[in-house]
Amino acid sequence: MKMDFISSWTGQPTVRFALVACLLLAMVGQLDWRLDVTEDQRHSLTQASLEMLSELSKGDDEVLVRCYLEGDFPARYRRLSEEIRSKLRTFSKRSGGKIRWDFIDVAESGDDKTIGETELALYEQGLRFTRIAFRENGVTAFQNVWPCAMVTVNGVDHPVQFLRSESMEPDEVMVQNAINQIEFTLGQAIRLGMRKRKPVVAFLQGHGCWDPAQTADFANDLAENAEVVDVRLDGRVDALCEKREGQPRRQPKFDALIVAGPDSTFSDRDKLLLDQYLMNGGRILWLVDPLVTHRDSLAQRQFTMATTRDIQLFDLLFHYGARINRNMVLDAQCAPIMLGAGPMGDHRNMQMFNWYFAPVVLSQADAHPICANLDPVHFDFAGTIDIVNENDERNATVLLSTSPRAVLYNAPARVGTGVVELPPEHFDTGRQTGYPLAVLLEGKFDSFYSLRLGAEMREDPAFAFQSTSENGKIIVVSDADFIRNEVRGSAEGQVPLPLGFDRYSQRVIYDNKEWLLNAVSYLLDDAAQISLRSRTIAYRPLDESRIVGKENVWTLMAMAIPMAWILLSGWGMSWAHGRRWTRSTQTVDKP
């Protein structure tokens, strides 16, 4: 009797449909398959991550991720925590189980002394917390949240910071941006652990180049992925390249070289060393001012003359394919400046004006990966660059350009605060494109000294002169200030401000640092870093004006509508099946 009841119950069309649906769901759940229908593919891994995880699955590396974002936190932090878990599950599956993880609650013990010791240990390991405020019993209290993790690869720790915010309470956009960057942040740490060696990037010192304090903010971020060193030429043959026994040519000592802000003349010997570094496979990022602008005179007298900067490098860059023009750009698309606007009683009348000598460049839709998806970048007293000596064996790409509403002042150029009074029609140039400010050259380069160096030097096996480079790369930026951070004096010495910091808004609004990090990654052939860093995932917030006070209604709709759709679909299929069965039965019974 019981079996007959079960048979009759399972024989119902609706029940059969439910059983088949459950069976299919169980089978699909066991498959390594996912359908991402989002426009920006936010739930899919990039090709760079897939290749990295595939390499991890085939090797002997073991990865342990200890995440400290665990506990009783506001909803936005719980959402970040769940997204990290989800990404780790995907990483683990794609790597064949080589990635393990553990979520740790720093405040689990409840003992203030133990919590303090744990937090101090995490801080000393390079991890940072975010302090949030909340109200308890009518009193404002504070809580430390640790949106970070320690990624251990083969016993070596790599700190990871998911949320980098100086705000007491990061908003939804900041948290969403942190969620968007989880793949890059985790992948970067794992990739660093898998590397057999860090690339070495050198900053050229001497010749008036920016000192370490003036490039400290960029160098500190660069040091997370590369070993950063300083180097001086001083005419030393082994300064940039070294001769190794048994090898016919010299080997670069550094994977990339940054020449930022030189203001004194380079001797032919030092130029030869730079030339041979490129010919032997080195990559160079040049940031050079075409004109000398006396900022002290501008600050004191509101006027100065910008004259040609003679450092004997322009002919070298011209030979490689980039002519830095001796001019200065004025762009209607520019940063602001605060200046006195005349007397106002016994007070200074300070107002904001357009500072046309500081072009602001926006990322374009079809931008090169170095520039893709970045916030505006900021130039200061920049010149223009022309691409010259083009040939089929070398590619030239304009990376950054002014707006079409830019005009040029040739040297000697008058620089004064009176420029803020220029009318808007002064910048109606009729141009469709802007002037190049940064260019990329890659491919075959010929030595500047192939026809200038004596035969004895060219044929000396100890010097190992190279006349060509088959796969060279250089990036030229016509503004040395592009990489320079402001420095503040303090009791402890010089303290660098963040690169891209705007003193009027008191926050970072320019993306110079991200652009430079992308540029160095490109010079180092690190396509994975660029593809992950430049990935865009749109933030689509809910319309708060429609949901405030109606949270329960929207929650019910979000849950009830999908469930109702499934039930109606099942009932409809059962009804159609029953109707079709009834018709077929009537046809058979019909005499």
N, C-alpha and C positions, 0 to 999 in steps of 0.2 A: 504493500500500500504506500509506504514511504517512498520507494523508488518510483512508483507511478506518479506520485505528486511532483517529485523533482523533475521527472522527464517531461510532464505536462507543463511545468513552470519554465524550464529551460527551452521548451519548444515555442514559447511566445516570441514573435518577431522582435519586439522591443528589447527583451532580455538577450536574445541572440546578438542583436546589434551591440548592446553594451558589452557583452563578453568579448566579441570580436574586437571592439575598439580598445578594451583594456589589454587584450593580447598584443595588438599592434603597437600600443604605446609602450608596453614592456619590451618588445623587440627593438623598437626605435631607440629606447633608452640605453640599450646595450651597444648601439652602434657609435663609432667615432665619427659623427656626422653632425653638422650644424648649418642651419640656413640663416644667413644674416641679410635681412631685407632693409636695413637702414641705409639711407642715402650715402653717408660718409663711412660705412663699413666699420662702425665703432666697436663691434663685437668680434671682429676678425683680426688676426695677427698679421702684421706686415710680412712681406717676403724676407726681409732682413732677420726678423725674429724667428721665422720658421727655419731659415738656414742655420742660425745660431743654435737652436734647440735640436735640430737634426745632427749637427756636429757634436753636441753634448751627449746625445744618445749613443753615438758610436765610440766615444772616448771613455777615459777612465775617471773623468772629473766628477766629483760629488758636490752637490750644492745644498746648503741648509740655510733657510731664511727664518730668522727670528723677528717677528713683527710685534711691536709694543703698543699697537692701537687696539687695545682690548680693555673693556670695562663699561661702566655706566656713563655713556657720553650722549650729547645731543644727537638728534637724528642725522644731521649732515655728516658727523664723524662716523656714525654707525654705517652709513651708506658707503663712505670711503673704505671702511674696514671690510665690508662685504665685497666691494669691487676688487680689493686686493686679494681676498680669498679666491674669488672667481678666477682672477687672472693667474694665480698660483696653481689652481687646479688645471687650467688649460696648459700652462707651462709644463707641469708635471706629466700630463698625458702625452704632450708632444715630445718630451724628452725621454720617454720610456721609463718614467719613475725616478729619474736622476735628481729631481728637485723635491726636497722635503721641506716642510715648514711647521712653525709652531707660533701660536699667538699667545703673548704673555701680558698679563695684567700687572702693571707696575705697582698698583695700590692694593693688590689682592690681600696682602698680609694685614692691612689695617693698622699697622704699627708705624707711627710717624718716623721713628728713628730708622727702621728698616727701609721705609719708602725713601727717606732722604739719602741713605747710603746707596740705594739702587739707582736713584736719579743722578747722583754725583758720578757713579761709575759709568752710566750711559753718556753723560755729558763729556767725560774724559775720553770716551771712545769716539767722539765726534758727532754724536747725535744731539738733536735740539728739540725742545718741547714748545708747545703753543699754550699760552696761559689764557684760559677762558673765564668769563665772569658769569655767575648765576645767583639767584636770590633764594635764600633758605631762612625760613622763619622771619621774613621781613628784613633780613640783613643780606647785603651783597657779599658773596663769598667767591673764592677763586679756586680753580682746579687746573692742574697741569695735564695736558694731553700730549702724548708722544706719537705724532703721525710719522713714524720712522721705522726703520728695520735695519738689522745687521745681516748682510749676506756673506756667508762663509763659503769660500770655494777652496777645497783642498787645504783646509786649516787656516786660510788667510782671510781676515775680516775686511769687509768693504761696507762702510756706513752708507745708508740710503735715507734721504729725506723726501718724503712724499709731498709734504706741504711746507713751502718756504714762505712765511708771512711774518711781517713785522707788526701786523695788526693784532690788537687784543682779541678780537673776535672776527676771524676771516669770514667773508660773506659767501653766499652760494656760488658766485662766479669763481672765486678762488678755489673752493672745494671742488667744483666741477672741473676746473683746469687741472687740479691735482689728479682727479680720476682719469682725465684724458691722457695724462702723462705717465700712468702706472706702467704701461708696457715699456716705454722708453727708460724710465727710472730703474726698474728691475733689470731689464735687459742690459742696460749700461753696466751695472755692477757685475752681473754674471759674465758679460763679455770681458770686462777687465780681469776677472779672476781666471778666465780661460787663456788669456794672452800669455805667451811665453816671455815677452818683454814689452815694456811700455815704450811707445815712440818718444823720441827726445826732440824737444822744440827749444831753440836757442833765441834769445833776444840779443841783438847786437848792441854793445855798449861802446862808448867813445864816439867821436865825430859829432858830439852834441846830441846824440840820441836820447830819448826820454830815459830818465833814471828809473830804477825798479819801483820807487814809490808812486811814480806817475802812471805806471801800467799795472799796478798791484792788483786791482780788482779783476781785470781780465786774466792776469797770470794766475791768480788763485783759483778761478774756475777752470782754467785750462789744465792746471795741475791735477785735477780729478781724473783726467784721462791720459795725461802725458807727463813725462819728466821735463820740468822747465829749468833751464840753465841760462846763465849770461856768458857772453863770449866777447873778447876784444880781438881786433885784427893785429894792429901794431906791426904790420908787415911780415908776420910769422907765416911761413909756408904751411905749417901744420895746424893753423888756427881753425880751419873749417874742414879740411880733408887730410887724411893720413895715408901714408904708403905702407901697405902690408906685404910681408914677405911672400913671394911666389905669385903676386898679382901684378899684372902689367899697369893697371891704372889705380889712381887714388880712390879711397872710399870716403864718402861724407861721414863726418862724425855726428851729424845731427840730421834728423829726418826732415826738419823744416827750419827755416831761419826767418826771423821777423826783424825788419829794418824800419824802425819807427822814429820819425822826427829828427833826422840828421840835419845839422845846421852849419857844418864846417866841411872844408874841402877834403875829398878823398884823393889820396895819392894814386898814381898809376899802379903801384904794387898792390895796394888794398883793393882797387877795382879788379885787378887780375885775379886776386883770391876769390872775390865774389863771383866773377865770371866762371872760374874753374869749378867752384862749388856747384853752380847750376849745370855745367857741362858734365860733371860726374854723377848727376842724378839728384842733387839737392833741390828742394822746393823753397821759393822765397815769397814772402808777403812784404811788399813795399808800401810804406805810408809816408809820403814826402810832400812838403809844402813847396809850391812853385815860387811863392813870394814871401818876403820878410815883412811881417806886420808888427810894428812896435806897439805892443799893448799898453805899456806904461804911458807913452805919449798920448794914446787914445783916451786913457782913463783920466789923465791930468788936464789935457787941453782939448778933449773931445775931437781931436784931429790928428792924423798921421799920414805919411806917404808909404805905401807898400811897394817895395822895390824887389828886383829879381834876386832870388836866392842862388848863389853860385856855389854848388857843392860838387860839381864835376861828375854827377851821376846821370844827368839828363841824356847825354849822348849814348851811354850804356843802355838805358831803357829804350831810347829811340831805335837802337840797333835790334833790340829784342821785339819791337813792334808797338811800343806805346810812347807817344810823344806827349809829354806834360807841357802844356802851354803856359807861358808866363802871363797869366791873367787872373782875374778874380771874378767869381760868380755873384750876381745879385739876383735873388729869386723871390718872386711874390709869394711862393709857398715856403714859409720860413718860420723860425722860432721867434718868440717875443723877447723884448728887453724892457726893463723899467728905467725910465729917464725922467729928469725934471722937466715939467711942462710950464715953467714960468712961476712967478710968485703967487702965493695964495695967503695973503695976510702975513703972519709971522711963522707960517708953516711951509715946509717944502711940498710942492705940488708934484708928487711922483705918479706917473701914469705908465700904462703898458703901451708899447709901440711895436710895429713889425720891424724886426732886425734883419734886413734883407741880405746881410752878409752871412747869415746862418741858414742855409737851405735845409729843408726837411724833406726827405725822400720817402715815398710810400712804395710798398711792395705791389707789384703788378700781378694780374691774374695769370699771365704766362711767364712768371719769373723763373729764373734759374733756381735749382734746388738750394743754393746758398742763400737766396733771398726769399724763398717761398714762405708765406704765412707769418711774416714778421710784422711787428709794430713799426712805426716810422723810425728812421735813423736820422741822426743829426750831424751836420757838417758845420765847420766854422772856418771862414776865410779860405774857401776851397777854390781850386782852379779846374780847368777842363782837360780832358785827355782825348787825343786823336789816335785811332788805330792806323798804323802805318806798316810799310814793308810786308804787306800781306802775301801769303803764298799758300799753295795747296797742302803743304805739309804741316801747317800750323793753324790752329783754330783760334779765333778771337771772339770774345763774348763781352758785351757791355752788361755789367752787373747792376750798376746804380747810375741813375741819370737825374738831372734837375727836372722841374716841371717845364712845360713849353713856355711858360711866362717867366723866362729868365733872360737877363742881359749880362754882357761881359764888359769889364773894365780892364784894359790892357795896362801893363806895367810901364811907367810907375803909376799906380792907382791911388786915387785920393780916397782915404777911409775916414769918415767922420760921422758923428751922431746926426748931422743934418740930413742924412740919407733917409731918416724916418719920415721926412716931410715930402718924399717923392709921391706924386699922384698915382693912382692905380693905372691910368692909361700909359704911364711910362713903361709898363711891362706888357703892353699889348704888342707882342712881337709878330704874331701871325704864324709862328712855328707850330708844327704838329707834334714834334718830339723835343725832348730836352737835350742838354749837353751831357756827355758821359763824365762821370766822376770816379768810377771804379771799373776796371776791366780785368778780364781773365784771359791769359794767353797760355795755350797748351799745345804740345806737339814737338816738332823738331826745331831746335835753336842752334844757330851757328855762333861760334865764339867771337866776341868783339875783338879779340887779339889775334885772330888767325893770320891777318896780314900786317899786324903791328908789332908782333914779337919777333925778335931775332931768331935765326935758324938754330943757333947754339942752345937757346932756351927751349925752343919747341922740340928739339931732338934729345934733350937731356932725359934719360930714363929715370933719374931720381925725382925730377919734377913731374914727369908723366903728363905732359900737356895733352888736353883733349880739345879737338876742334869742333865737335858737335855733341848735342844731346838729343837722343831720339825720342824721349818721352818726358820732356821737361814741363814744368808748370810754374807760372808766376802770377801773382795778383798784384795789381798796381792801384793804389788809392791816392788821389791828389789832395789829401788833407791829413797832416800828421796828428791833428787834434782828434781825429776820429777814434783813436785808441786811448787817448789820455783821460784819466780820471782826475777830478779835483782833489786837492789835499788840504786837510785842516790841521793846524798845529794844536797840540795838546800837551799836557804835562808829561805824557809818555812818549812824545815825539810826534812825527807826522802820521796822520790817520787818513787813509784814502777813502774818499766818498765813492759810492757805487757808480760805475760807468753808465752814462745815460741819465744821471740824476739831474732833475730840473730844480734849481734853487727857488724858483717862484712858487711852484706847486709843492715843493718839499717831498718829492717822490720820484721814482724812476719811471719815465714815460717814453724813453727812446731805447730802441733795441740794438744799439751798437754792439753790445757784448755778444748777443746771440748771433748776430751777423758774423762777427769775427770768429766765434767758435765754429760756425758752419764753414767759414773760409778755410780755417786751419784743418778741419776734418777733411775737406775736399782736397787740399794739398797733400794730406796724408793718405789719400785714396780710401778713406773710411766712409764708404757710401752708406753703410748701415746706420751710422750715427746721424748722417744728414737726413735720410729718409724717415727715421723715427722722430727726430727733433722737428722736422718741418711738416709733420702730419697734422692735419686740421680736423677737429671734431667740433661741430657747431654746438653752441650752448642754446638750448631752447627752453627757457624757463616757463613755468605756468603763469597765467594771467592772474596775479594776486587780487585784482579788483573783482574777479568773478568767483574766486574760491574762498575769500575771507568770510567767515561766518557760515559757510556752506560745505565745510570739510566732510561732514558725515554723508551729505547727499552725493557728493562726487565720489567718495569712497564706495558707497553702495552701488552707484552706477558702474563704477569700474569693475566691481565683482559680479553684479547681477546680470549685466548685459551679456558678457561672454558665456556665463552659465546658461542663461535663457536661450542663447543662440544654439548651444550644443543640444539642449533638451528639445528645442523645436526641430532641429535638424534630425535628431533621432526619431521623434514622433512622426515627422513628415516622411522619412524613409520607410518607417514601419507601416504607415497608412498607405503609401504608394505600393508597398510590397503586398499588403493585404488586399488592396483593390485589384492588383494584377492577378493574385491567386484566385480571388472570387470569380473574376471574369473567365479565367482559364477553366475553372471548375464548371461554370455554367455552360461553357462551350462543349465540354466533354459530355455533360449530362443531357445536353439538348438532343432530342431524337432526330 
